[in-house]
Amino acid sequence: MNTPEQSQLGKSSTYVDQYDAALLFPIARRPKRDEIGLAATLPFFGADLWTAYELSWLNPRGKPQLAIARITVPAESTHIVESKSVKLYLNSFNSSVFADATAVQTRLREDLSTAIWQGGAVMSSVGVQLVLPQDFDKEPVHELDGLNLDRLDLECAHYQPAPELLTAQLNEAPVTETLTSQLLKSNCLVTGQPDWGSVRISYTGPQIDQAGLLQYIVSFRNHNEFHEQCVERIFMDIWRACKPSKLEVYARYTRRGGVDINPWRTSHPMAAPVNIRTARQ
């Protein structure tokens, strides 16, 4: 089984510019899910929404082509794909010839789908959409909608995940709220390098104490975990401590290596958020 320490993270890497799907490095989701007490039947739906800004290939006449790739990885997949390996894999397209953008899209979908179900049947495919240069000017920038917790003036003293900070008015009438913060920061599980993000929490249930929730978000500041793992930890901590009847957690992290990874988890089936980048991305 691949472990994060065996990946190319923090290591010198050879630049490969000829297509090579073997560069993708899948990592099983299960060990980290076991750590937060998740059973085989997940209490959430969702996906990891990637945006790859550095994608280029050659057309049959040798002329470089380029696109932005929007990639949707289903949360039920058995594996994630380590982000540096995604960068190396995408670089391998740079001097490779493809008939057209559709051929590139198909190749991305097939390779990534195989990687996220490593060792098993592909139960659900990765979604891939290519945004071509003529449409770049249509790409919006928008912050996450909701009531911004960062307006609160409070003291923060916890910099490792502290779910004990989460409380809710369990004896009062339920509310429906959407709360956001731009103060989410964690660190790469392997290198310890900072990962910056914004998070949106939407729920129906006992009203969550906003000060405690913001302090809890800040408590990830020195925590080492991949984006997907952080969001699942946030979801489960809120689910257990605050007992909402519905919960959605969506984080948008700044890009690293030309790829941003934006995990989304929800307790109930719903449409995935539109993959719109924030100003910091």
C-alpha positions in Angstrom: 0.0 0.0 0.0 1.3 3.5 -0.9 2.0 5.8 2.0 2.4 9.6 1.8 6.1 9.3 2.8 6.7 7.2 -0.3 5.4 9.9 -2.6 7.5 12.6 -4.4 6.5 15.2 -1.8 9.6 17.0 -0.5 11.9 15.1 -2.9 13.8 16.2 -6.0 11.8 15.1 -9.1 12.8 14.5 -12.7 10.8 16.5 -15.1 9.0 14.1 -17.5 7.5 15.7 -20.6 6.2 12.5 -22.3 2.9 11.1 -21.3 3.2 8.7 -18.3 0.1 7.7 -16.3 2.4 5.7 -13.9 3.4 9.1 -12.4 0.1 9.2 -10.5 0.5 8.2 -6.8 -2.7 7.0 -5.2 -3.0 7.0 -1.4 -5.8 5.1 0.4 -8.4 7.1 2.2 -9.1 4.4 4.7 -6.2 4.9 7.3 -7.2 8.5 7.9 -10.9 7.7 7.9 -10.2 5.0 10.5 -8.4 7.7 12.6 -11.5 9.8 12.9 -13.8 6.8 13.4 -15.5 6.5 10.0 -17.1 3.2 9.3 -17.2 1.6 5.8 -20.6 3.2 5.2 -19.8 6.9 5.1 -22.1 9.5 6.8 -21.6 11.9 4.0 -21.7 12.4 0.2 -19.4 14.7 -1.7 -16.4 15.2 -4.0 -13.0 16.7 -4.2 -13.1 19.5 -6.8 -9.7 20.1 -8.4 -8.7 22.9 -10.7 -5.5 22.3 -12.8 -4.2 25.5 -14.3 -1.0 24.1 -15.9 -2.2 21.7 -18.6 -0.7 21.7 -22.1 -0.1 19.3 -25.0 0.8 19.3 -28.7 -1.6 19.0 -31.5 -0.8 16.7 -34.5 1.2 19.5 -36.1 3.3 20.0 -33.0 1.7 23.3 -31.9 1.2 23.7 -28.2 -2.4 23.7 -26.9 -3.5 24.5 -23.4 -6.6 24.5 -21.1 -7.7 24.7 -17.5 -9.0 21.4 -16.2 -11.8 21.1 -13.7 -11.7 17.6 -12.2 -14.3 16.1 -9.8 -13.1 13.2 -7.7 -16.0 11.3 -5.9 -15.6 11.1 -2.1 -16.6 7.5 -2.1 -13.5 6.5 -4.0 -11.0 4.3 -2.2 -8.0 6.6 -2.9 -7.0 10.2 -3.3 -4.1 11.1 -5.6 -1.2 12.9 -4.1 -1.1 16.4 -5.5 2.6 16.6 -6.5 2.1 13.4 -8.5 -0.8 15.1 -10.3 1.5 18.0 -11.2 4.1 15.6 -12.5 1.5 13.6 -14.4 0.1 16.8 -16.0 3.6 17.9 -17.0 4.0 14.6 -18.9 1.4 15.9 -21.4 3.6 18.8 -22.3 5.5 17.2 -25.3 3.0 14.6 -26.1 0.7 14.7 -29.1 -3.1 14.3 -28.8 -5.6 14.6 -31.6 -7.6 17.2 -29.9 -8.9 18.5 -26.5 -11.5 15.7 -26.3 -8.7 13.1 -26.5 -6.9 14.8 -23.6 -10.1 14.9 -21.6 -10.8 11.2 -22.2 -7.2 10.3 -21.2 -7.4 12.4 -17.9 -10.8 10.8 -17.0 -9.6 7.2 -17.6 -6.2 7.6 -15.9 -7.5 9.4 -12.8 -10.5 7.1 -12.5 -8.2 4.1 -12.4 -5.9 5.8 -9.8 -8.7 6.6 -7.3 -10.0 3.0 -7.4 -6.5 1.5 -7.2 -6.7 -2.2 -6.9 -10.5 -2.4 -7.5 -13.3 -1.9 -10.0 -14.1 1.7 -11.0 -17.4 2.3 -9.2 -17.7 5.9 -10.3 -15.6 7.9 -12.7 -13.7 11.1 -12.3 -15.4 14.0 -14.0 -13.3 16.2 -16.3 -14.2 19.5 -17.9 -11.7 21.4 -20.0 -11.9 25.2 -20.2 -10.2 26.3 -23.4 -8.4 29.7 -23.9 -11.3 31.3 -25.7 -13.3 30.9 -22.5 -10.7 32.0 -20.0 -12.2 35.5 -19.8 -15.4 34.1 -18.6 -13.8 32.6 -15.5 -15.2 34.4 -12.4 -13.7 35.1 -9.0 -16.0 34.9 -6.0 -15.6 34.5 -2.3 -17.7 31.9 -0.4 -21.2 33.1 0.4 -22.3 33.2 4.0 -22.0 35.1 7.3 -18.2 35.7 7.8 -17.0 34.5 11.2 -13.8 36.4 10.8 -15.6 39.6 11.9 -15.5 38.3 15.5 -12.8 39.8 17.8 -11.7 36.9 20.0 -8.7 35.3 21.6 -7.3 32.2 19.9 -5.0 29.8 21.8 -5.4 26.4 20.2 -3.4 25.5 17.1 -4.1 21.8 16.9 -7.6 20.5 16.2 -9.7 21.1 19.3 -13.3 19.8 18.9 -14.0 20.6 22.5 -14.4 24.2 21.3 -17.5 23.3 19.4 -20.8 23.8 21.2 -24.4 24.3 20.1 -27.7 25.3 21.7 -29.0 21.7 21.9 -32.2 22.7 23.9 -33.3 25.5 21.6 -35.2 25.5 18.3 -33.1 24.6 15.2 -31.8 27.2 12.8 -30.5 27.1 9.3 -27.2 29.1 8.8 -24.3 29.4 6.4 -21.0 30.5 8.0 -17.7 31.2 6.4 -14.1 31.9 7.3 -10.9 32.7 5.4 -8.7 31.7 8.4 -8.4 28.0 7.7 -4.8 26.9 7.5 -3.3 23.5 7.8 0.0 22.0 6.8 1.0 19.3 4.3 1.0 15.9 5.9 4.5 15.1 4.6 6.5 18.3 4.1 4.8 20.5 6.7 4.5 23.3 4.2 1.5 25.6 4.8 -1.9 25.1 3.0 -4.2 28.1 3.0 -7.9 27.9 2.6 -11.4 29.3 3.1 -14.2 27.2 4.5 -18.0 27.3 4.3 -20.2 25.5 6.8 -23.9 25.2 6.1 -26.2 23.4 8.5 -29.7 23.0 9.9 -29.9 22.1 13.6 -29.1 23.5 17.1 -27.4 26.9 16.7 -23.7 26.6 16.7 -21.7 29.0 18.9 -19.9 31.1 16.3 -17.0 32.1 18.5 -16.2 28.5 19.3 -16.6 27.5 15.7 -14.1 30.2 14.6 -11.6 29.2 17.3 -12.0 25.6 16.2 -11.3 26.5 12.5 -8.2 28.4 13.7 -7.1 25.3 15.7 -6.1 23.6 12.5 -3.3 26.1 12.0 -0.4 23.8 12.9 -2.1 20.5 12.0 -0.5 18.3 9.4 -3.0 16.6 7.1 -4.1 16.6 3.5 -7.0 18.9 2.4 -9.4 16.1 2.0 -8.6 14.7 5.4 -9.0 18.1 7.1 -12.4 18.6 5.7 -13.6 15.2 6.7 -12.3 15.8 10.2 -14.1 19.2 10.4 -17.3 17.5 9.2 -17.2 14.7 11.7 -16.3 17.0 14.6 -19.2 19.3 13.9 -21.6 16.4 13.2 -20.7 14.7 16.6 -20.4 17.8 18.8 -23.3 20.0 17.4 -25.7 17.3 16.2 -27.1 19.1 13.1 -29.8 17.3 11.1 -28.1 18.6 7.9 -24.5 19.6 7.4 -22.3 20.7 4.5 -18.6 21.6 4.7 -16.8 23.0 1.7 -13.2 24.3 1.7 -11.3 26.0 -1.1 -7.5 25.8 -0.7 -5.0 27.9 -2.6 -3.2 26.1 -5.4 0.1 24.3 -5.1 2.0 23.1 -8.1 -0.7 24.6 -10.4 -3.5 22.6 -8.8 -6.1 23.6 -6.2 -8.0 20.9 -4.3 -11.4 21.9 -2.8 -13.1 19.2 -0.8 -16.8 19.2 -0.3 -18.8 16.9 2.1 -22.5 16.9 2.8 -24.8 14.8 4.9 -27.6 14.8 2.3 -27.7 14.4 -1.5 -27.4 17.7 -3.3 -25.8 19.4 -6.3 -22.1 20.0 -5.9 -21.0 23.6 -5.5 -20.0 25.4 -8.7 -16.2 25.3 -9.0 -15.5 29.0 -8.8 -12.1 30.2 -7.5 -11.7 32.7 -4.7 -9.4 35.7 -4.9 -6.5 33.9 -3.3 -6.6 31.0 -5.7 
